[in-house]
């Protein structure tokens, strides 16, 4: 398979390019700096021998590995995103390479006493004896999802260099702005031309996911009345107290820190308040569509109850759906999940089939006509200073991609 050092060098060349996206921007990509890596990826795809390499005005990249078999086979795709989250800085990433990890505490930053320890992150113990790539404690790493890009390009390079491995036509796609929920918005499914695809955007080795949250965003605005506090009796209405009533009326244990697996939640992630007005920003998540609709209805009903209590409209709720559970689009074509499962088993990986507590480009793409389960990319602790990726997990992801290509090419003959 791909040389280990070659893979490390490729990955580091990606993560040291700042591609942080910006939810406040109206452009695509949302930040100009995403073009730096996008253009470099186009050049690399051409260099390794892919054909029909394109990049459009919004930085969506597509490329083709032509079929090397006689007859027809399904056209499959592999997709990753090159932006990194705005949750934590991705500028000046300085990766550290930990060879033959001993299972102990890793000092990410001695000066600031930032430690990556199995006491806090017990998944580290899965990778004793392996090579880890970590941050220096001051930035994220960017394995989400530059590990996926490195794996896809490395797998395509391997297939180009080994024509004896039979495969049908394979399409590759790289997207901007996935981290701010826009990665699939301008993806041209028809131009991509695949029967189905896989996003390489999961975490731990073995992850295979085909269901995700139904998701919505909610903005709650509370209108108060500002009056001089010395003369406020019977006149002032403090919007922050009404907002507090709204917050406390939602189920306190149905929040991210108290839920797991398929349990949904309300997540209050921003509060901006003064006496005259307060704004609350929530995300609403649930795997079950009926529960999802009930959560949205609960927020609207709560606003109605508070307005009735005050005798006038003080609270408004604006809810916008963001994406839906792709399970309903994948279940009719479950063979595409079974192919990925078989590819993992051939690589001596135990498939970990579980729901995503989030969303990927694949969830939106599945509703756009491109069924798209999600496969592990190998990283852990995304979106922060404790992010790391085992190189051996990346190597296994490459093997899974190659195995999928072979299975699809020979599937009707088995």
N, C-alpha and C positions, 0 to 999 in steps of 0.2 A: 504494500500500500504506500501512500505518500510518505516521503522521508519526513521524520519527526522535526528536524531542525528547519526544513523547508516550510513546514506548516507553521511552526512558531514564528518564523520570520514574516510569513505572509500575514498572520493574524496581528502581529505587533505593528506592521506597516499600516493596518487599517485603524487600530484603536488609537494610534498616536495622531490621527487626523480628527479634529474637533468637528462633530456633526450634530451638535445639540439642536433639537427642534424648538419651536417657539409657538405656544398656543395662542398668543396675542396677535400673531402675524396673519395676514389675509392672503399671502402669496403661497405658491407651491413651486419648489419646496419652501417651507416657512422661514428658513434661514439661508442666506447666500452661501455660507460655508459648506453646506451639504454638497454643493456642486464640486468641491475639491476632491472628495472621495468618489463621487459619482463618475466624474470624468476619468479618474485613475482606474476605476473598475472597468469602464468601457475599453480602455487601452489594454488592460490585462486580459479581458475576455478575448479580444482579438489576438493577443500575443500567444495565448495557449491553444488557439486553433479553432475557436467557435465561429460560427457563421451567422449572418443576418443580425449582427450586433447593432442595436439601435438605442438611442436615448432621445426622449421627446422633450418638448419645451418645459415640462414639469419635472424633469429628471428621472422619469421612470425608465428603467433599463430592461431590455429584453435581448435574448440571444438564443441560438439554436445549436444543438449537437445533432447533426443529421443521423438518420437511421443507418445501420450497417447490416441489416438483415433483408432477406427477400420477403416480399409479401407485406401485408398490413399488420400493424400493431398499434394499440392505443398510443396517442401522444400524451406524455406526462410532463409535468412541470415541477420545478423546485423554486421556492420563493423565500426571500429574506428581506429585511429592511436595514438601511444603512444609517438612519438617524439614531441618536441616543436621547434619553429622557431629559426633560428640563428639570426633573426633580432634584438633580445633583449635578454639579459641574462635570463636563467632559472635556474641559480645556487642559492642555499640558499633562495628558495622561503619561505616567511614567511606570510602565509595567515592571514587576519583579518576577523572576523565574525561580521557583523553588524546586530543585531537583531531588528525587528520592525522598519525598515528604515523610517525616518520621512520626507523624501523629501528634506532634506537640503544638505549642503556641507559636504562631508566626508573627514576628514583629514587623508590622507594616510601616510604622513611622516611629523611630526611637525618640526623636525630639518631642513629638506630641503624645507619646505613649499610646499609640493606636495599635491594638492587638487583634489578630484574627485567631480565635481560640476555639477548639472543639467543645469547651465548656459552654460557649454561647452558640456555636454552630456545629452540632454533632455530626452533620453530613460529612464534615472534613475527614472523619475516620474511615469513610468508605474508600478513601484515596491514598491510604498509606502506601509508600513505595512508588507513587506516581509523581509526575511532574506537574506542578501547579503554576498557573500564571495569576498573579494577584495585582492589586493596586499598590501605590505607595502610601495609602491612607488619606490622601488629600483630594482624590477624584474618584469617580466611578471607573470601571474598567472598559465597558462597552462590549462585553461578550454578548449582550443583548442589543443588537443581534449580529454583530460582526463575526462572532463565532460561526453563525449560520452561513454567512457569506463565504468565509474561509473554507468551510466544509463543502459547500456547493461548487465553488470554483476548483477546489482540490479534487473533488470527485470527477468533475468534467475533464480536468487535465489528465487524470489517471485513465479515463476511458479513451481519450484521444490517443494517449501513448500506448494503449493496449487494445488494438482493434480486434484482437481475438475474442474479447468479451463482447458478446452479442447484446444489442440493445436497439430499441426503436427510436423514433424521433423524441428528443428531449428538449424542452423549453426551460429557460432560466429567466427569472424575473427578480429585480431588486427595486425596492420602493423607498421613497422618502416619507417622513412624517407619520410613521406608524405609531410612535409613542404619544402623539397627540390625537390619535383616533382617526387620522385622515389617510392612512397608508393605502387603502383600497379605493379611495374616493374617485381618483382619476385613472385607475388601472383599466386598461383597455382589454377586457376579457376576450373579445372577438379577435383582436390582433394577436393576443397571446396564443390562441388556437389550441389549447390543450383540452383533453377529455377530462382530466382531473389534475390536481397538483397537491404538493405537500409544502407547508411552511416549515422551515427548519428554525423554530423559534421557541422550543421548549427548554426546560431546565435540565434536571438530573438525567443521567444516562438511563435509557429505557422508556422515558416518558412517551406516550402515544395518546393523543387527545383528539376527540371528535365532538365534544360538547363543551359549551362555555356559558357564561352568564348571558341572560338578557340584560340589557343595560340602558339606563336613562340618566340624564342630568336634570337637576331641578334647581331653580333659583327662587328663593322665597324672599319677597320684599315686604317689609313692615313699615307702615307710615305712622309716625308719631306726631306730636304737636309741641313745638318748643315755645316756652314762656319763661320769662325771668323767674328763677327759682324762688325769689322772695315773695312773689305774687302768684304762685303756681297752683294754689289749692283749687281743686275743681276744674282746672283749665289744662294743665300740662298732661300730655300723654307720652310716656317714655317708651319709645319703640323697642329699646333693648330689653325691657321687662316682658313685653309681649313676645319678642323673639325667644326669650328664655323659656316662656311657657310653651312655645311651639317645640323647641328642642326637647324639653323634658317630657312632652306628651308622646313622643315616639318611643317605641320599645327600646329601652336602654341596652339590653343584652343582644339586640339584633344590630350589632355594629361589627366592623371588621375584626376588632381585637377579641371578639367573643364568638366568632363563627368559623366554621371549617367545612370542607367537602362540598356538598350541594346546598348548604345553608346560605340563604340570602342575607342582605343587610341594607341599612341606610348608613351612608358615610358623610358626615358633616366635615368638609375639608377647608372651608373658608368662612370667616365671620368678619363683617365690616359694619360697625355700628356707631351711631350717635343718637341723641335723644330724638331728633326729628326723623331719622330713618335708619333702618338696619337691613343689611342684605346677608342672607345665608345661602351658601352653595353646597349642594348635596350631589352625591351620585347614588343611584338606586340599582341594586344588583339582585338577581335571582335566577337560578337555573330553570325553575318551573314557571311556565308562561302565565298560569293563573295566579300564582303567588306574586309574580312580577306586576301584573295588572292591579292586584289588590294593594300592593305597596304604593303604587301611584295614586290609587283612589284614596288610600288612607291619608296621604299628605293633603290632597284637595279637600277632603272632608274635615280635616283638622283646621284648615284655614277658614272653612265655612263656619265651624263652631266658634272660633275665636271672633270672627266678624259678628256673629249673632250675639256673643257675649258683650261686645262693645257697642252694638247697635249701629254699626256702620262698617264700611269696608276698610279695614286696617291691614289685612294680610292678603297678598296675592301670591299664587304659586304658578310658575311657568315650568312645564316639564317637556323635555324633548327626548325622544327615543334615540339611542346611539347605535346599538347593534343588537342582534338576536342570537339565540342559541342555535348553532349550526347543526345540532343533532338531527333536527327534522329534515335537513337537506342531505345529511350523510347516510342516515339509516337506509334509504332506498338503494344506496350503492355501497353497501358495507364491504364488498369485496376489496375496495381500495384500502380500507383499514386492515383487512386480513392480509393483504399483500405486504403492508408495512410491518405487521406483526411477524409474518414469516421471514421477512428480511432481517429483522432483529434476531430471531431465533437462529438463523443461519450464521449470524455473527456472535453467537453464544451470549446474547443479551436477553435478560428476562424482561419482556414487555410490561410496562407499568401503565395500564390503561386507566385513566382517571379524568374527571372533569377539570377544565381550566377555571381557576378562580380569577378570571379576567377575560380578555378577548385578544384575538390576533387578527392580522389581515385576513386570515383564512375564514374567520366567521363572517365577515362582510362579503368576501369573494364567493363563499358558498351560496349566499343569497343573490349574487350577481350571475349565477350560472356556472361557477367553477368550483365544484366540490373540493374541499381543501382541508384535510386533517392536519394536525400539528405534530411534529416529531422533535425529540430532544435536540438541543444544540450543545448541551453539556455544562452550561454555566450555573452558578449559584449566587444568591444574595444580590440579585439585580437591583439597579437604581441607587446604589450607594457605595460607600468607601470599602465595604467588606466583600465586594464582588470578587469572585475568582472562577477560573475554569481549569479543569484537569485536561492536559493535552491528550491523554489517552482516551478521554470521552469524545474529544473532537475527532480523533482517528477512527473511533468506532462509528461515529455519525457518518463519516465518509464511506466507510464500509457498508453501512445500511443503504446509503444512496445508490451505490454501485449494485448492491444486491437487488434493490427494487427495480433498477433498470433491467437486470437480467431476468428477474421473475416475470416482469410484464412482457418482455420480448418472447419468452418461451411458454407463457402461461397456457395458451390454447393447445400446446403440444404435450403438456404433462398429463 
